[in-house]
């Protein structure tokens, strides 16, 4: 991502790759959160 954006001066393409990586990691963390959900504890 860094090489694509700064060596080739393709800032828009580098930004698009960054956004896709962010969205993928956000979705993956949401899925993991749903799969490993624990029951709430009443105190």
BAKE-607281 format. One record per residue: residue number from 1; z negated, x negated, y negated of N, C-alpha, C, O, CB in turn. Coordinates in pm, whole numbers, plus 50000, padded with zeros to 5 digits. Glycine has a CB too. Layout:
BEGIN
NUM  Z  X  Y  Z  X  Y  Z  X  Y  Z  X  Y  Z  X  Y
...
This chain:
BEGIN
1  50000  49917  50118  50000  50000  50000  50000  49912  49875  50080  49934  49784  49879  50095  50000
2  49912  49814  49871  49904  49724  49755  50033  49645  49738  50085  49632  49627  49784  49628  49770
3  50085  49592  49849  50208  49513  49843  50326  49597  49795  50407  49552  49714  50239  49451  49980
4  50334  49719  49845  50445  49806  49807  50439  49839  49658  50542  49840  49591  50442  49936  49890
5  50321  49865  49607  50308  49908  49468  50328  49793  49370  50396  49810  49269  50172  49970  49445
6  50272  49677  49398  50270  49572  49295  50377  49466  49312  50421  49409  49212  50137  49506  49295
7  50420  49437  49433  50526  49337  49446  50663  49397  49423  50752  49331  49369  50522  49271  49583
8  50682  49521  49464  50812  49585  49446  50819  49671  49320  50922  49732  49293  50844  49670  49567
9  50711  49676  49244  50701  49758  49122  50730  49905  49150  50788  49975  49067  50797  49706  49015
10  50691  49951  49268  50707  50093  49303  50572  50161  49289  50507  50193  49389  50765  50109  49449
11  50530  50183  49166  50396  50236  49143  50383  50380  49192  50278  50417  49245  50362  50228  48994
12  50485  50459  49175  50481  50598  49222  50471  50606  49373  50397  50688  49427  50603  50673  49175
13  50545  50520  49442  50541  50518  49589  50406  50470  49638  50352  50525  49734  50653  50428  49645
14  50350  50369  49572  50217  50321  49608  50111  50427  49585  50019  50440  49665  50183  50196  49528
15  50124  50502  49476  50030  50609  49447  50041  50720  49551  49940  50776  49593  50053  50666  49306
16  50162  50752  49592  50182  50855  49694  50119  50813  49827  50059  50895  49895  50332  50883  49714
17  50132  50686  49863  50069  50636  49985  49917  50647  49974  49850  50687  50069  50112  50489  50013
18  49863  50613  49857  49719  50622  49836  49668  50764  49847  49563  50788  49906  49683  50566  49701
19  49742  50859  49792  49702  50999  49800  49707  51049  49944  49618  51122  49988  49793  51087  49711
20  49810  51009  50019  49819  51050  50159  49705  50991  50242  49650  51060  50328  49953  51008  50218
21  49670  50866  50217  49558  50804  50289  49429  50877  50256  49347  50901  50344  49545  50654  50254
22  49409  50914  50129  49290  50987  50089  49284  51123  50156  49179  51162  50209  49285  51003  49937
23  49394  51197  50155  49396  51330  50216  49373  51323  50367  49304  51408  50423  49529  51400  50187
24  49432  51223  50432  49412  51207  50576  49266  51178  50608  49210  51236  50701  49501  51094  50630
25  49203  51088  50531  49064  51055  50558  48972  51173  50525  48872  51194  50594  49022  50931  50478
26  49005  51250  50421  48926  51368  50385  48934  51472  50496  48832  51530  50534  48975  51427  50252
27  49053  51497  50548  49071  51594  50657  49001  51547  50784  48938  51627  50853  49220  51617  50685
28  49012  51418  50815  48948  51365  50934  48796  51376  50924  48731  51408  51023  48989  51220  50955
29  48740  51349  50809  48595  51361  50793  48551  51507  50804  48444  51534  50857  48550  51301  50659
30  48632  51601  50755  48600  51742  50770  48602  51786  50915  48516  51863  50957  48697  51825  50690
31  48700  51739  50991  48708  51773  51132  48589  51716  51208  48530  51785  51292  48839  51720  51193
32  48554  51592  51180  48438  51530  51246  48311  51604  51209  48223  51621  51293  48426  51381  51207
33  48300  51647  51085  48183  51723  51042  48173  51855  51118  48064  51896  51156  48189  51749  50890
34  48285  51923  51140  48283  52049  51215  48249  52026  51362  48175  52104  51421  48419  52119  51204
35  48302  51921  51420  48280  51894  51562  48135  51855  51588  48078  51895  51690  48374  51783  51610
36  48075  51779  51499  47939  51729  51522  47834  51809  51447  47726  51759  51418  47930  51583  51481
37  47865  51934  51414  47771  52019  51340  47645  52043  51424  47652  52071  51544  47836  52154  51302
38  47530  52032  51358  47402  52058  51425  47343  52188  51370  47375  52230  51259  47302  51939  51405
39  47257  52250  51448  47189  52371  51404  47088  52337  51297  47026  52230  51300  47121  52442  51523
40  47070  52428  51202  46971  52404  51096  46831  52425  51153  46810  52508  51242  46996  52498  50975
41  46738  52348  51100  46599  52353  51147  46517  52431  51046  46515  52398  50928  46542  52210  51167
42  46448  52535  51092  46360  52612  51004  46223  52546  51002  46163  52519  51106  46350  52760  51051
43  46175  52522  50881  46043  52457  50868  45935  52560  50840  45818  52524  50826  46045  52351  50757
